[in-house]
Amino acid sequence: MTLEQELRTKLAEKNILLMTHLVVGYPSLAVNREVIGQMVAAGVDIIELQIPFSEPVADGPVILKANQEAIDAGIRVRECLEFAAEMATTHPIPFLFMTYYNILFKYGVESFLEKTRAAGLQGLIIPDLPPEEGEEYLAGCRRLDLAPIQIFAPTSSSERMRYLASQGAGFIYCVARRGVTGAQTSFDREFDHYIQRCRQATDLPLAVGFGISSAQDVAMLKGRAEIAVIGSATIRLVEERGPAAVGPFIAGLRP
């Protein structure tokens, strides 16, 4: 079953799916395990595992700090692959990798993709790799049945959106606003127009991220998108209240 097929099967039972994000190795792999267990038990449908990188240009201060601290603690790509394989084997939901192209380039694109597939992951989000520069990456994803998730932004033209969608699979990640991750998003008329443009550009499910942090945010996305992405909010929660707070928070996002 492809990632898109699995998501659509879930959507037959739920009016919106939840996708969460964590930085592998922050604050530790042990805490990652606990947090993921709580997320899955609370009903998360898909999890994005970020391989730490020293210059995460799409990420705001919360995730940037998590990346740097994980690197400082010694996390390596090999450990991220091993951890991802453990999680994909342990939990019956799709897992994705999110990272930046330099990680793939230094590791070797084909080798990295093969190990990602062998680990049981179903797709990747590489925000700094436009399709025009990712021929090897896209060909490898097609060969290995991995979904190369493409990203729409409010600044994307409708023509650009259609092209990106033609190169992607699984779902489209719709950046809710200009800027980086972590700040609050306003669901106003401008946002509605943007989501309408996203919808017209593709038949793939739409995931909305950047600033989704409450049940109200998730409720506002129902009928607009198929997936709500929660990232910085759970990282802040672990920092402020510990991993045990994650399960109740996630459970409260979708009554």
Backbone torsions as a table, in degrees:
resi	resn	phi	psi	omega
1	MET	NA	129.8	178.4
2	THR	-72.4	166.3	177.3
3	LEU	-59.3	-45.4	179.7
4	GLU	-60.1	-43.9	179.3
5	GLN	-61.7	-41.2	179.8
6	GLU	-64.9	-40.6	179.1
7	LEU	-66.2	-40.6	-179.8
8	ARG	-68.1	-31.9	174.4
9	THR	-63.1	-42.7	177.9
10	LYS	-65.3	-36.4	-178.2
11	LEU	-69.5	-17.2	175.2
12	ALA	-69.4	-18.7	-178.1
13	GLU	-111.1	-18.6	-176.3
14	LYS	-131.1	143.9	-179.1
15	ASN	-84.1	-10.3	170.5
16	ILE	-158.0	142.7	179.5
17	LEU	-99.0	157.2	177.0
18	LEU	-112.9	130.6	174.3
19	MET	-120.9	132.8	179.5
20	THR	-117.2	167.4	-172.5
21	HIS	-135.5	137.9	169.0
22	LEU	-145.4	156.8	179.3
23	VAL	-95.0	119.3	-176.6
24	VAL	-64.3	127.0	180.0
25	GLY	93.9	-3.1	178.3
26	TYR	-115.9	125.8	-6.8
27	PRO	-77.8	-12.1	175.7
28	SER	-166.5	162.8	176.1
29	LEU	-65.2	-33.9	178.5
30	ALA	-62.8	-43.5	177.6
31	VAL	-67.9	-39.4	175.2
32	ASN	-54.5	-45.7	-179.2
33	ARG	-60.0	-45.6	-179.2
34	GLU	-64.0	-44.0	-178.3
35	VAL	-64.6	-45.0	179.7
36	ILE	-62.7	-41.5	176.8
37	GLY	-58.3	-42.8	178.5
38	GLN	-67.0	-41.4	179.6
39	MET	-60.2	-47.2	-178.2
40	VAL	-65.1	-43.9	179.3
41	ALA	-62.7	-29.8	-178.7
42	ALA	-86.2	-2.3	172.9
43	GLY	105.9	15.2	175.9
44	VAL	-65.1	140.8	-173.9
45	ASP	-99.2	-23.2	-177.7
46	ILE	-158.3	142.2	-176.8
47	ILE	-127.5	134.8	-179.7
48	GLU	-103.5	117.4	-179.7
49	LEU	-100.5	116.4	-178.8
50	GLN	-91.0	123.5	172.3
51	ILE	-80.2	120.6	-174.0
52	PRO	-58.7	142.3	178.8
53	PHE	-140.6	148.3	-173.1
54	SER	-73.4	-20.4	-179.6
55	GLU	-132.7	70.5	-177.8
56	PRO	-79.2	85.2	-165.9
57	VAL	-66.6	-22.2	-179.9
58	ALA	-88.1	-4.9	-170.9
59	ASP	-104.1	145.0	177.4
60	GLY	-81.9	-173.0	-170.6
61	PRO	-62.2	-34.0	-178.4
62	VAL	-65.2	-50.1	-178.1
63	ILE	-75.0	-33.1	176.0
64	LEU	-59.8	-45.7	178.4
65	LYS	-61.7	-42.0	179.6
66	ALA	-63.5	-41.2	176.5
67	ASN	-58.5	-49.5	-174.9
68	GLN	-66.0	-40.4	-179.3
69	GLU	-69.0	-34.9	176.5
70	ALA	-65.9	-41.2	177.6
71	ILE	-64.0	-45.0	179.9
72	ASP	-61.4	-31.3	179.7
73	ALA	-78.8	-6.6	173.6
74	GLY	100.9	10.7	179.9
75	ILE	-63.8	142.2	-178.9
76	ARG	-128.1	161.3	-177.6
77	VAL	-58.6	-41.7	179.0
78	ARG	-55.9	-43.7	179.2
79	GLU	-66.4	-35.6	178.1
80	CYS	-64.4	-41.4	177.6
81	LEU	-64.1	-42.8	179.5
82	GLU	-65.0	-42.7	179.7
83	PHE	-64.6	-43.0	179.1
84	ALA	-60.1	-41.6	178.4
85	ALA	-62.3	-41.4	178.2
86	GLU	-61.1	-45.0	-177.7
87	MET	-68.1	-41.8	-178.9
88	ALA	-65.7	-31.1	177.5
89	THR	-76.4	-33.7	-174.0
90	THR	-81.1	-35.3	-170.9
91	HIS	-119.5	136.7	-172.6
92	PRO	-87.7	46.4	176.6
93	ILE	-132.6	162.1	178.1
94	PRO	-71.4	142.0	172.5
95	PHE	-119.3	144.8	176.8
96	LEU	-123.9	157.1	165.8
97	PHE	-98.5	139.8	166.9
98	MET	-123.0	129.3	174.8
99	THR	-163.8	-168.5	-177.4
100	TYR	-114.1	155.6	-167.4
101	TYR	-59.9	-31.7	-177.9
102	ASN	-58.9	-31.7	176.7
103	ILE	-61.4	-48.0	179.9
104	LEU	-65.7	-42.5	-176.7
105	PHE	-61.3	-46.9	-178.0
106	LYS	-69.9	-33.5	-179.3
107	TYR	-77.0	-31.7	-170.5
108	GLY	106.4	114.1	-170.9
109	VAL	-57.6	-51.4	-177.5
110	GLU	-61.1	-44.9	-179.0
111	SER	-63.4	-42.7	-179.6
112	PHE	-62.7	-45.9	-178.9
113	LEU	-64.2	-40.1	178.6
114	GLU	-62.8	-41.0	178.7
115	LYS	-70.3	-34.0	176.1
116	THR	-63.0	-44.0	178.6
117	ARG	-66.2	-42.8	-179.8
118	ALA	-63.6	-29.9	178.9
119	ALA	-73.2	-13.2	178.7
120	GLY	94.5	9.6	177.2
121	LEU	-77.6	159.6	-172.1
122	GLN	-114.2	-6.6	179.6
123	GLY	-175.7	178.0	-178.6
124	LEU	-142.4	149.6	171.3
125	ILE	-120.5	115.9	-179.4
126	ILE	-122.7	88.7	-168.1
127	PRO	-67.4	-18.7	-178.0
128	ASP	-104.0	18.6	-180.0
129	LEU	-119.2	97.2	175.9
130	PRO	-69.6	150.3	-177.3
131	PRO	-56.3	-33.8	-178.9
132	GLU	-60.5	-24.3	-178.9
133	GLU	-108.5	7.7	-173.3
134	GLY	-119.6	35.9	-176.2
135	GLU	-58.6	-46.7	-179.5
136	GLU	-64.1	-42.1	179.3
137	TYR	-62.1	-48.7	-177.4
138	LEU	-65.8	-40.9	178.5
139	ALA	-63.7	-40.8	178.1
140	GLY	-64.4	-40.8	177.9
141	CYS	-62.5	-43.3	179.0
142	ARG	-62.5	-43.4	-177.5
143	ARG	-64.4	-36.7	-173.8
144	LEU	-98.5	4.3	-179.1
145	ASP	59.3	42.0	171.5
146	LEU	-102.0	142.8	179.7
147	ALA	-87.4	115.9	174.3
148	PRO	-85.2	92.1	-174.4
149	ILE	-64.4	127.6	177.8
150	GLN	-100.8	159.5	-171.2
151	ILE	-120.5	126.6	169.7
152	PHE	-97.5	147.4	175.0
153	ALA	-131.1	159.2	178.3
154	PRO	-57.7	-24.1	179.9
155	THR	-85.5	-6.9	-179.8
156	SER	-71.8	133.2	173.5
157	SER	-72.1	161.3	178.0
158	SER	-62.3	-36.7	177.0
159	GLU	-63.5	-42.6	178.5
160	ARG	-63.5	-41.7	178.1
161	MET	-58.6	-44.5	-179.3
162	ARG	-62.8	-39.7	178.5
163	TYR	-65.7	-47.3	179.4
164	LEU	-58.0	-44.1	-179.2
165	ALA	-62.0	-35.0	-179.8
166	SER	-66.9	-21.1	-179.4
167	GLN	-98.0	-5.3	-174.1
168	GLY	-106.0	-178.3	177.5
169	ALA	-161.1	166.1	177.1
170	GLY	86.0	-73.7	175.4
171	PHE	-163.6	172.4	174.4
172	ILE	-108.7	131.9	175.7
173	TYR	-90.4	114.0	-179.5
174	CYS	-99.0	110.3	176.2
175	VAL	-68.7	122.1	-169.9
176	ALA	-70.9	-21.6	-176.7
177	ARG	-159.5	169.5	175.7
178	ARG	-69.3	153.7	176.3
179	GLY	107.5	-156.1	-176.5
180	VAL	-112.5	176.6	-177.4
181	THR	-66.8	155.6	166.8
182	GLY	109.8	-33.2	-178.1
183	ALA	-81.9	160.9	-177.8
184	GLN	-69.3	146.2	179.2
185	THR	-110.7	140.7	176.7
186	SER	-100.0	127.0	179.0
187	PHE	-95.4	78.4	-174.7
188	ASP	-110.9	-169.6	-177.8
189	ARG	-61.8	-38.0	178.7
190	GLU	-62.8	-40.5	177.4
191	PHE	-63.8	-43.2	179.6
192	ASP	-59.7	-41.8	179.1
193	HIS	-63.9	-41.2	178.3
194	TYR	-61.5	-47.5	-179.3
195	ILE	-64.6	-35.5	175.9
196	GLN	-62.0	-40.5	177.7
197	ARG	-64.8	-40.8	176.9
198	CYS	-59.1	-45.6	-177.2
199	ARG	-63.7	-39.1	-179.1
200	GLN	-70.0	-21.9	-174.5
201	ALA	-86.8	-15.0	-173.1
202	THR	-156.4	154.0	171.3
203	ASP	-96.8	-3.2	178.9
204	LEU	-70.6	153.0	173.6
205	PRO	-58.4	148.4	179.4
206	LEU	-105.6	128.9	173.0
207	ALA	-110.3	132.4	-179.4
208	VAL	-113.0	125.0	178.2
209	GLY	-133.8	179.5	-174.7
210	PHE	84.0	94.8	173.1
211	GLY	93.6	10.0	177.9
212	ILE	-84.6	118.0	-171.0
213	SER	-145.8	6.3	-176.1
214	SER	-150.2	165.3	176.0
215	ALA	-61.5	-34.1	177.9
216	GLN	-63.3	-42.1	177.7
217	ASP	-60.9	-46.7	-179.1
218	VAL	-62.4	-43.2	179.1
219	ALA	-61.2	-37.4	179.5
220	MET	-66.1	-25.0	-179.0
221	LEU	-85.2	-16.4	179.7
222	LYS	-61.1	130.9	-177.1
223	GLY	85.5	-13.9	177.6
224	ARG	-102.7	-39.2	-177.0
225	ALA	-139.2	165.3	179.2
226	GLU	-93.7	-23.3	-173.5
227	ILE	-136.2	130.9	171.6
228	ALA	-102.5	130.1	-176.0
229	VAL	-106.7	122.3	-180.0
230	ILE	-114.1	118.4	-175.6
231	GLY	-122.1	-79.6	-175.8
232	SER	-59.8	-31.5	-176.2
233	ALA	-60.8	-41.4	-178.9
234	THR	-74.3	-32.2	177.1
235	ILE	-65.2	-44.4	176.4
236	ARG	-59.3	-41.7	-177.7
237	LEU	-61.9	-44.5	178.4
238	VAL	-61.8	-41.0	179.8
239	GLU	-64.7	-40.4	-172.3
240	GLU	-88.5	-34.5	-171.8
241	ARG	-129.2	-4.5	178.3
242	GLY	91.5	163.4	-175.0
243	PRO	-62.7	-26.6	-178.5
244	ALA	-64.9	-18.2	-179.4
245	ALA	-79.6	-13.7	-173.0
246	VAL	-68.8	-45.1	-177.3
247	GLY	-56.5	-54.4	178.2
248	PRO	-59.5	-37.1	178.0
249	PHE	-61.9	-49.3	-179.5
250	ILE	-62.9	-44.5	-179.1
251	ALA	-59.8	-31.5	-179.0
252	GLY	-81.2	-6.9	-178.3
253	LEU	-77.5	-24.8	-175.4
254	ARG	-135.8	86.1	-177.3
255	PRO	-57.4	NA	NA
